[in-house]
Structures are given as C-alpha cells and as structure tokens.
Amino acid sequence: MKLRRIATLFLAAAIFFAGAPAMGATFEELNDRMDTLEKQNQELREKMRQTDNKIEATAEAFESKGSRADSFMRKTEIGGYGELHYNNLSGQGGAADKESIDFHRFVLFFNYDHTERIRFNSELEVEHSIAGDDQPGEVELEQAYVDFHVNPYFTGRGGLFLLPVGILNETHEPPTFYGVERNPVEKRIIPATWWEGGAGGYGRIVPGLTYDLYVHSGLQTSADDNYAIRDGRQKVGKASAENPAATARITWRGLPGLELAASYQYQDDITQGTDKTAGNAGMLVGHGIWRKGPLALKALYARWDLDGSGPEAVGADEQAGYYIEPSYKITPKIGLFARYNQWDNQAGNKGDSEKIQWDAGINYWPHPDVVLKADYQIQDNENGRDQNGLNLGIGYQF
C-alpha cells in the first residue's frame, strides 16, 4: 500500500509540475485528487473481488447441477413395451366378423431408486392408440408404487400395483408369451390386466419358496352385466372402497425349470354394497410352468365362487376356466405353440355359456426384445357364437 501511494504521489507530482502553470492547481487540490483516485481504485478492486466470487459461485452451481443430473440419471430407469395387432376373424352363429388393425398398447415405465432400499415403479399405458370423447382408447395408470426393501424375507409395497395372480397379470410384455392376443382364460376369469390400490409385501420363506400378501381395493360387479368379473374392475379411479379385498400367493421354484404357484383372493361384498342379493366372493388360481431345453408347458386353472341369490340366479355364482399350452423352440429365434382354452362366466347355470378356443401359431424373435407373431384361432362355443380366423402381431419391449 505504501509503495502504491508513493507511486501515486510521484505521478501526481509529474502531472502537477507539467500542468500546474496552466491549471493553476494547488498542493491541497492535488492531495484531494490523489485521495479521490485512491478511493476509486479501492472501489474497483472490491468490484473485481465480487465479480470473481460470482464467477466462482456460478461455476460451483453448474458443477453441482451437473452432479445432481448425473445422479438422477443413474437412479432412473426408463422402459416400456407395445404391440400392433391385425385380426381377420369370421363370425358364426350371430357373432360379428372382425377385420381390424389396432395398435393395442403403448406403455412406458418410469422407475427411480430413492435409496438402495426404497424404489419407485410406475407404468403408464395408452390403449388403442387414441383416447378421448368418442374415441376407442384409454389412458391408464397401471402401476405407481413404492417398494421398501427390509431384507430378503420382506419387502413392503404401497401404492397402485398389479395383483399377484396367474401367469400374465404381472408379466405381459409381448416377447414373453405366445399368441397375438392374451389368452381368454386369464382375460375373462382372473381378469388380466388387473391392478388395485393398497399395501402389503412379499419375500422369501425358504430358498425356492416365496410369498405375496396384500390388502387392496376390490371389484364392483353388477347384475346389469351378470356379475362378470372383468367388468367389475374399478381401476382405482375414485374407486369405491366400502369393501376392500385381500390377495395372497405362494410360489415354489425348488427345481430348475419348474414353477408352481397358487393364489387366493377374498372380498366381503363384490358389489361394494350396491346389491343386497350379492355377497362375498373368493377366487382360487393355480398355475404351473415347466421348461426343459426347447420344450415348455404352461397350465392354469382359475375359479370364482360368488355368494348370494343374485349371482346364483344367472349362473354367475361359479365362474371358472383353464388352459394348457405346450410350446417348442425350433431355434432360439423361432417357436411353435398350441393352446386349449375353456372358460365360463356363468358356469352355475349349466346352460350354453361355456366357451372353448383352440390356438396354434408361431413366434419369431429377430431380437430377444422384439417379436413377430402369427396364430389361428378356432372357437367352439356352446351358444354357437364363434369367431374363427387369423391373428398377426408385432411387439417389443425395452
């Protein structure tokens, strides 16, 4: 500071002696000017220091945002699946012909790891390509739940989730199953795809044996649709929760290539208190999957028992079905299958409501996550209202 002031004095003196005669400045005025210059110099240095601090803070902020963005991307998982169907079916016995092309599903997954033990999962779906007034499609939130992993024996779950019933309900991406359309037994009896809102948990009992147990919102069937199970799904959209339900499953995978599972659901009132002639309902589902090299065999049985005079009057007190599906992979990319399906949503009336459908076809996987499908279906329904014909499809997952 002393050197800077001495230099300033020398500079001021030079200016003074050079210009004093012309300017008529005194030593007092020159000293005032030097003080002014020193003050301005200090103000300039302070502004420069503040600018340096702002630049450093901005750089730190950018670095922090970049770090947060990188952390977010590492914790976030995006996926999805979709499928396009072409159906060319000939109706018989009063059933309508069907010739259509439909982008049946477009689905996106968004998952996020809050911590190593807390994970969020979601699934958003658009059905039939376009939704809105007088449009054929729907926008649906099929999953939005949080898992709390405690240990291998228990993980808690809360939110909106797919129920642990059957084979397709939780795993239904197109490359994972045979046939263009999902099998009719799991669609009409279980009914896949089926999600509810609630809480529960899952985990391991012993090696090879696992469990699932949930309490959740339930169905709301009606006499207007003969207490059809599929029509009773509320999809957790301002759903009535007067009568919740509970679902439990036990799964055994104790041998390589073999899976056996049984699920049971109970609901105290399947109409949510809107029908005094209906009462409680219970569903039992059992399935087995066996794989040995290129061979595979799937089998499933599902049954509902509805209490009350209302369901009994229309035969809906018993609703049941089963299917058997053998398949064979000619190569890792080409597989053949056949499936026998039998189901009845009014089995209690012993009438002409039973439905039978044969399916046979081929899957081609040019990539493990992309599949081309073709199958032919033949129906032999007791009421004579059949739809026979060809189905083509393309599906993907990522």
C-alpha positions in Angstrom: 0.0 0.0 0.0 2.9 2.5 0.9 4.6 1.8 -2.5 1.3 2.3 -4.4 0.8 5.6 -2.6 4.4 6.8 -3.2 4.0 5.9 -6.9 0.7 7.8 -7.0 2.4 10.8 -5.4 5.3 10.8 -8.0 2.7 10.5 -10.8 0.6 13.3 -9.4 3.8 15.5 -8.9 4.8 14.9 -12.5 1.3 15.9 -13.7 1.4 18.9 -11.4 4.8 20.3 -12.4 3.9 19.7 -16.1 0.5 21.3 -15.9 0.4 23.4 -12.9 1.0 26.7 -14.6 -1.8 26.0 -17.0 -4.2 24.5 -14.4 -3.4 26.7 -11.5 -3.7 23.7 -9.1 -2.5 23.9 -5.6 -0.9 21.2 -3.5 -4.1 20.9 -1.4 -6.2 20.3 -4.6 -3.6 17.7 -5.8 -3.8 15.8 -2.5 -7.6 15.8 -2.7 -7.4 14.4 -6.2 -5.0 11.7 -5.1 -7.4 10.7 -2.3 -10.2 10.5 -4.8 -8.1 8.3 -7.1 -7.2 6.0 -4.2 -10.9 5.7 -3.2 -11.9 4.9 -6.8 -9.1 2.3 -7.0 -10.3 0.6 -3.9 -13.9 0.5 -5.2 -12.7 -1.0 -8.4 -10.7 -3.7 -6.6 -13.8 -4.5 -4.5 -16.0 -4.9 -7.6 -13.4 -7.1 -9.2 -13.4 -9.3 -6.0 -17.2 -9.5 -6.0 -17.1 -10.5 -9.7 -14.5 -13.2 -9.0 -16.8 -14.6 -6.2 -19.8 -14.6 -8.5 -17.9 -16.4 -11.2 -16.7 -19.0 -8.7 -20.2 -19.4 -7.3 -21.7 -19.8 -10.8 -19.1 -22.5 -11.6 -19.8 -24.3 -8.4 -23.6 -24.2 -9.1 -23.1 -25.6 -12.6 -20.9 -28.3 -11.2 -23.5 -29.1 -8.5 -26.3 -29.2 -11.1 -24.3 -31.5 -13.3 -23.6 -33.8 -10.4 -27.3 -33.9 -9.4 -28.3 -34.6 -13.0 -25.8 -37.4 -13.3 -27.0 -38.8 -10.0 -30.6 -38.6 -11.2 -29.8 -40.5 -14.4 -28.0 -43.2 -12.6 -31.0 -43.7 -10.3 -33.7 -43.5 -13.0 -34.8 -46.4 -15.3 -37.0 -45.9 -18.4 -38.5 -48.8 -20.3 -41.7 -49.9 -22.0 -43.4 -52.1 -24.4 -46.1 -52.1 -27.2 -47.9 -54.2 -29.7 -49.7 -53.9 -33.0 -52.4 -56.4 -33.9 -54.2 -57.4 -37.1 -57.3 -59.6 -36.7 -59.2 -61.2 -39.5 -62.0 -63.3 -37.9 -65.1 -64.7 -39.4 -68.2 -64.7 -37.1 -70.6 -67.6 -36.9 -73.9 -68.1 -35.1 -74.6 -64.4 -34.8 -71.1 -63.4 -33.8 -69.8 -60.4 -35.8 -67.0 -60.6 -38.3 -63.8 -58.8 -37.3 -61.2 -57.3 -39.6 -59.2 -54.6 -38.0 -55.7 -53.3 -37.3 -55.1 -51.9 -33.9 -52.1 -50.5 -32.0 -53.4 -52.2 -28.9 -51.0 -50.9 -26.3 -48.2 -48.3 -25.9 -46.7 -48.5 -22.4 -43.9 -46.6 -20.7 -42.1 -47.5 -17.4 -40.5 -44.9 -15.2 -38.7 -46.2 -12.1 -36.5 -44.4 -9.6 -34.2 -45.5 -6.8 -34.5 -43.1 -3.9 -32.0 -45.2 -1.9 -30.7 -48.8 -2.1 -33.8 -49.9 -0.2 -36.5 -47.5 -1.4 -37.6 -47.8 -5.1 -40.5 -46.2 -7.0 -42.0 -48.0 -10.0 -44.7 -46.8 -12.5 -46.4 -47.9 -15.7 -48.4 -45.6 -17.9 -50.4 -47.0 -20.8 -52.3 -45.8 -23.9 -54.7 -48.4 -25.3 -55.9 -48.4 -28.9 -53.7 -45.5 -30.0 -56.1 -42.6 -29.3 -58.2 -41.6 -26.3 -60.9 -39.0 -25.6 -64.6 -38.4 -26.2 -66.0 -40.9 -28.7 -62.5 -42.4 -29.2 -61.8 -46.2 -28.8 -58.8 -45.9 -26.5 -58.0 -45.1 -22.9 -55.0 -43.6 -21.0 -54.4 -45.7 -17.9 -52.0 -45.6 -14.9 -51.4 -49.4 -14.3 -48.7 -49.1 -11.7 -47.4 -46.4 -9.3 -46.0 -47.8 -6.1 -43.0 -47.7 -3.7 -41.1 -50.7 -2.5 -39.4 -50.6 0.9 -36.8 -53.4 1.0 -36.1 -54.6 4.5 -34.3 -57.9 3.9 -34.7 -61.0 1.6 -37.6 -62.1 3.8 -39.7 -59.0 3.5 -40.2 -56.0 1.1 -43.1 -53.7 1.8 -45.1 -52.2 -1.0 -47.7 -49.4 -1.1 -49.5 -47.7 -4.0 -51.1 -48.8 -7.2 -49.8 -52.3 -8.4 -50.6 -55.4 -10.4 -52.1 -58.2 -8.3 -50.0 -61.5 -7.9 -52.5 -63.8 -9.7 -51.9 -66.1 -12.7 -49.1 -66.0 -15.2 -49.8 -63.0 -17.4 -51.1 -60.4 -14.9 -47.6 -59.3 -13.7 -45.6 -60.3 -16.8 -47.4 -59.5 -20.1 -44.8 -57.9 -22.3 -45.3 -59.2 -25.9 -42.0 -61.0 -26.3 -42.6 -63.1 -23.1 -45.7 -65.1 -24.3 -47.1 -66.9 -27.3 -50.0 -65.8 -29.3 -51.0 -62.4 -30.6 -53.8 -61.9 -28.1 -53.6 -62.7 -24.4 -55.2 -66.0 -23.6 -59.0 -65.7 -22.9 -59.0 -67.6 -19.6 -56.7 -65.0 -17.9 -58.6 -62.2 -19.5 -62.1 -63.3 -18.7 -61.8 -65.1 -15.4 -58.8 -63.6 -13.5 -59.1 -60.9 -15.2 -55.7 -59.7 -16.5 -54.6 -57.0 -16.7 -55.8 -56.3 -13.2 -54.4 -53.7 -10.8 -55.6 -52.3 -7.5 -54.5 -49.7 -4.9 -53.3 -50.9 -1.4 -50.4 -52.1 0.6 -48.7 -55.3 1.6 -45.4 -57.1 1.0 -43.5 -60.0 -0.5 -40.4 -62.0 0.3 -38.7 -65.4 0.7 -39.8 -68.0 3.2 -37.0 -70.5 2.5 -34.9 -70.9 -0.6 -37.1 -71.7 -3.6 -40.4 -70.7 -1.7 -41.7 -67.1 -1.8 -44.9 -65.3 -0.7 -47.0 -62.3 -1.6 -49.7 -60.8 0.7 -51.7 -57.6 0.0 -54.8 -55.7 1.2 -56.3 -53.5 -1.5 -59.3 -52.0 -3.3 -61.7 -54.6 -4.7 -64.1 -55.3 -7.6 -67.5 -53.8 -8.1 -69.6 -56.1 -10.2 -73.3 -55.6 -11.1 -76.4 -57.6 -12.1 -76.5 -55.5 -15.2 -73.6 -57.4 -16.6 -74.4 -60.7 -15.0 -71.7 -60.1 -12.3 -68.9 -60.5 -14.9 -65.6 -60.3 -13.2 -63.7 -58.4 -15.9 -66.4 -55.6 -16.0 -66.0 -55.2 -12.2 -62.5 -53.8 -12.3 -62.6 -50.2 -10.9 -59.1 -49.4 -12.0 -58.6 -47.2 -8.8 -60.3 -44.2 -10.4 -62.2 -42.8 -7.4 -63.0 -46.5 -6.7 -65.4 -47.4 -4.0 -63.5 -48.8 -1.0 -66.5 -49.8 1.1 -65.5 -53.5 0.7 -61.7 -54.0 0.2 -60.2 -57.3 -0.8 -57.1 -59.3 0.2 -54.9 -61.4 -2.1 -52.2 -64.0 -1.1 -49.9 -66.1 -3.3 -47.3 -68.9 -2.6 -44.7 -69.7 -5.3 -42.3 -72.6 -5.4 -39.3 -72.7 -7.7 -37.4 -75.5 -6.0 -36.3 -77.4 -9.2 -34.6 -75.9 -12.3 -37.1 -75.0 -15.0 -40.2 -75.6 -12.8 -42.6 -73.0 -11.2 -45.7 -73.8 -9.2 -47.9 -71.2 -7.7 -51.3 -70.8 -6.0 -53.2 -67.5 -5.3 -56.3 -66.8 -3.3 -58.4 -63.7 -3.1 -61.3 -62.8 -0.8 -63.7 -59.9 -0.9 -66.6 -59.5 1.5 -69.0 -57.9 -1.0 -68.2 -58.0 -4.7 -70.8 -55.2 -5.5 -69.5 -52.7 -2.9 -72.8 -52.7 -1.1 -74.9 -51.8 -4.2 -76.7 -55.2 -4.5 -78.4 -56.9 -1.5 -78.8 -60.1 -3.5 -75.0 -60.5 -3.8 -72.4 -61.2 -1.2 -68.8 -62.3 -0.7 -66.5 -63.8 -3.4 -63.4 -65.9 -3.4 -61.0 -66.7 -6.2 -58.5 -69.5 -6.4 -55.8 -69.6 -9.1 -53.2 -72.3 -9.6 -50.6 -72.5 -12.4 -47.5 -74.4 -13.4 -44.7 -73.7 -15.8 -42.2 -76.3 -16.8 -39.2 -75.7 -19.2 -36.7 -78.3 -20.4 -34.4 -77.2 -23.2 -36.6 -76.2 -26.2 -39.7 -77.7 -24.7 -42.1 -75.8 -22.4 -45.5 -76.4 -20.9 -47.9 -74.0 -19.2 -51.1 -74.8 -17.4 -53.5 -72.6 -15.4 -56.8 -73.1 -13.6 -58.9 -70.2 -12.2 -62.2 -70.3 -10.3 -64.5 -67.7 -8.7 -67.3 -68.6 -6.2 -69.8 -65.8 -5.6 -72.3 -65.8 -2.8 -75.9 -64.6 -3.0 -79.1 -65.2 -4.8 -78.3 -62.6 -7.4 -75.3 -64.3 -8.9 -76.9 -67.7 -8.5 -80.0 -66.6 -10.5 -77.9 -66.0 -13.6 -75.4 -68.8 -13.0 -72.6 -66.4 -12.1 -72.1 -67.9 -8.7 -69.5 -70.1 -10.3 -67.0 -68.7 -12.9 -64.1 -70.9 -14.0 -61.7 -71.7 -16.7 -58.4 -73.4 -17.6 -55.9 -73.7 -20.4 -53.0 -75.9 -21.4 -50.2 -74.6 -23.6 -47.3 -76.7 -24.9 -44.6 -75.0 -27.0 -41.3 -75.9 -28.7 -38.5 -73.7 -29.9 -37.2 -74.9 -33.2 -34.3 -72.5 -32.9 -33.6 -69.8 -30.2 -35.4 -67.4 -32.6 -38.4 -69.5 -33.7 -41.0 -71.1 -31.5 -44.2 -73.0 -32.2 -47.2 -73.3 -29.7 -50.7 -74.7 -29.3 -53.2 -73.8 -26.6 -56.5 -75.2 -25.5 -58.7 -72.7 -23.6 -62.0 -73.4 -21.8 -63.9 -70.9 -19.7 -67.4 -70.0 -18.5 -68.5 -66.8 -16.6 -71.9 -68.4 -16.0 -70.9 -71.9 -15.2 -73.5 -72.2 -12.4 -76.5 -72.3 -14.8 -75.3 -75.4 -16.5 -76.5 -73.9 -19.8 -74.9 -73.0 -23.1 -72.4 -70.4 -21.7 -69.2 -72.5 -21.9 -66.6 -71.3 -24.4 -63.8 -73.3 -26.0 -61.0 -71.9 -28.1 -58.0 -73.6 -29.8 -55.0 -71.5 -30.8 -51.9 -72.5 -32.7 -49.2 -70.4 -34.2 -45.6 -69.2 -34.4 -43.4 -66.6 -32.7 -40.2 -65.2 -34.4 -37.8 -63.2 -32.3 -35.3 -61.3 -34.6 -34.1 -59.8 -31.3 -34.8 -61.1 -27.7 -36.9 -57.9 -27.1 -38.7 -57.9 -30.5 -41.2 -60.5 -31.7 -43.3 -61.2 -34.8 -46.4 -63.4 -34.2 -49.0 -65.3 -36.2 -51.7 -67.7 -35.0 -55.0 -69.2 -36.0 -57.9 -69.5 -33.6 -60.9 -71.8 -33.7 -63.8 -71.3 -31.3 -66.4 -74.0 -30.4 -68.8 -72.2 -28.0 -71.9 -73.8 -26.7 -74.0 -70.9 -27.8 -72.7 -71.2 -31.3 -71.4 -67.6 -31.4 -67.9 -68.3 -32.7 -65.1 -66.2 -34.2 -62.5 -68.2 -36.2 -59.6 -66.8 -38.1 -56.1 -65.3 -38.3 -54.2 -63.0 -36.0 -51.0 -61.3 -36.8 -48.9 -59.1 -34.4 -45.6 -57.3 -33.8 -44.4 -56.5 -30.3 -41.4 -55.1 -28.4 -40.1 -54.2 -25.0 -37.1 -52.2 -23.9 
